[in-house]
Amino acid sequence: MMRFLYPNMLWGLFALLIPILIHLFNFRRHKLVYFSNTAVLRSIQQENAKTRKLKYLVTLLLRCLFIAALVLAFAFPYQPEKQLNVNTAGSLVGVYIDNSMSMKGQSQRTTLIEDARQSARDLVHKLNPSNRYLLMTNSFEIQNEYPMNQEEMLDQLDRMNPDGAPVAMGEVMDRFEMLAKQHGFTTSTLFVYSDFQSNTFDLSAAKADTAMQVVVVPMSPEFKTNLYIDSVWLASPVVQPGLTNDLNVRIVNQGDKEVKGLPITFTMNDAMAASTTVDLEKNGMQEVVMQFVVDGTGDQRCSVSLNDHPIIFDDTYDFVLGVRPSLNVIELGSEPTSCALLFEDDEQFRYTFMEPSRFDLAQLAKAQFIIVNETAKLNETLQQTLLNCVNDGTAMLVFPSKDDLKGNAFLMHQLGLSVMELDTNTTVAQDLALRHEFFSDVILDMPQHADLPKVKQHLRMRSNGIPNTLLILQNGDPMLFSETVGQGQAFVMATTLDPTWSDLADHSLFVPMMVKMALLGGQLNRLSYTIGQDKMLVLNDMSLEGDHRFLFANADRNFEQMPASEVRNGKVYLYLNDNLPEAGFYDLLVNDSINRVTAWNESRVESRMDFVDRDEVSKAFSKAGFDVAAVLDTSDFATADLVEAMAHQSSQWKLFALIALIALLGEILVLRFWK
């Protein structure tokens, strides 16, 4: 049975008397026309009296239909059996507002998030004041997730944080269901305001509750094109004073127009470090390289930016360059080798020789490059320790043992290698993997008959196919292996630096190879972190003594957060309780003293303006098992009355409005073309 939200509007049906009276009384006056020739009458088309009456009757019916449909539309009809679970006892009303960065896009009036906030306020105003409410956002703020009355809900809507990280839709639905059950509500209705980006609209893991209704409100931005900085990285992970380095920047054009001469700027400590321009094809991507030199040491606050409106949250990418005065190099063995001559007198490196029986775990954890020379005898515990260091970012080079060919077997096995036999036939290095990134900037041009290292004896090793072969001997045996382990890099040499094994230590290739391995050494802080994704920070190069208190704070010190901390195996683990409020630089303070600077960026998940249309949204919710009570358009929130109508599931007014327009069009066509 149909009911009306505004039954008083039905008095307007008395207006049907107007067209009826007009048709009953013909008020048209006849005009007398004089003519002398009756032949003119032959050109007048004869009209059948019955046809004329039918035309008048059809016109009358169309006019009555127009007035009746218009009155019914303004009366807002609805079906009571389809009414939402609101304004009833024991029911919870939830409002989810997607407060991710993409919701700051322009709408027809202001921004999507402000439209959603105002619509939610109108909704709460029009519903029963005795209802209980929950406010859901991507921030999952605890103060919003308890049953509130009308006044508290309106206050929290005004205070809502507009900055949140992207969250999968399934996670939001599960959290609301959990809170509704936790507070003892038997039925619930959740109003979902979101732009429904494809990258975050995932309901695959959601568990639908039959006692929960969903009202979906897709928010559509005015602009769906975007230029953004996707990521940055360094050509060399180690930045040192006075040395040229390359900054790689990936720019994306997510639009259907080509962009020419887009300016890209690179600033360091608020001073211009480099600039360039880039051309982007429509829906294209381009990587640019910007060279720079750092003069000082310590943490350098850097930013790469472009100009793009109106979507600006991803136009700047902040990162920190940790400039080291020197790199830690540790050589393990019973006696030093030629490596000591290479590193100990170079200001760029801090060389330490260490006997395996007296190794210092704290020093190993801080090393960028570890060399296991041919005199080292390692037990299995120390071999596993070295693997852990490499996994955390250290570079390691392992030479075969001169005294025990099967020495360090555990280490070799973990790197995917097994020793077969000793080959004492003299040979020479023949082939380098010049296309591999290891040699790409070490050797720029290779002569056809280059003088490569000579090898008098070497270990023949079998690989399980995982390690990369960087250097091959003339007889086809690998001379240098490379293997990625976690965040670090491990290298294994088939010969030693001993003159009875090879002339590698005296060869011109030795120095650039060793320096490149040292530069690849990790233990460096990350360039940047992502808000909402990075909840744990691992610090490898921090020395702690006594009590310590950690604190994240922005430059103005108007925001501070104390993370939970844990120290394990010489490393510090920091756990963030809440997301940082905005992108930018945050100081990490230890006992009120700045220890380092960290850079945080918004997730680029929402940078691509790809949205799910309203029909697909409805199908996805229904497929996941949710009771979709309505899928509404933002135009339904033009007035507070329509918000109240929405609470009664009243969308039938649109049908009557359409009937009224069709009746009006039909009358025009009858009067114009029915002769």
Secondary structure, DSSP 8 states (H G I E B T S, - for coil): --EESSGGGGGGGGGGHHHHHHHHS----------S-GGGGGGS----HHHHHHHHHHHHHHHHHHHHHHHHHHT-EE-GGG--S-SSTTEEEEEEE--BGGGGSB-SSSBHHHHHHHHHHHHHHHS-TT-EEEEE-TT--GGGSS-B-HHHHHHHHHH--S-B----HHHHHHHHHHHHHHTT-SEEEEEEEE--BTTT---TT----TTEEEEEEE---S---EEEEEEEEESSS-B-TT-EEEEEEEEEEESSS-EEEEEEEEEETTEEEEEEEEEE-TT-EEEEEEEEE--S-EEEEEEEE---SS--TTSEEEEEEEE-S-EEEEEESSS--HHHHHHTT-TTEEEEEE-GGG--HHHHHH-SEEEE-TT----HHHHHHHHHHHHTT-EEEE---SS-TTTTHHHHHHTTEEEEEEE-S-EEEEEE-TTSHHHHTT-S---TT----EES-EEEEEE-S-SEEEEEETTS-EEEEEEEETTEEEEEESS-SSTTTBSGGGSTTHHHHHHHHHHT------S-EETTT--EEEESS----S---EEEEETTSS-EE--EEEEETTEEEEE-SS--SSSEEEEEEETTEEEEEEEEE--GGGSS--B--HHHHHHHHHHTT-EEEEE--GGGGSSHHHHHHHHTT--HHHHHHHHHHHHHHHHHHHHHH--
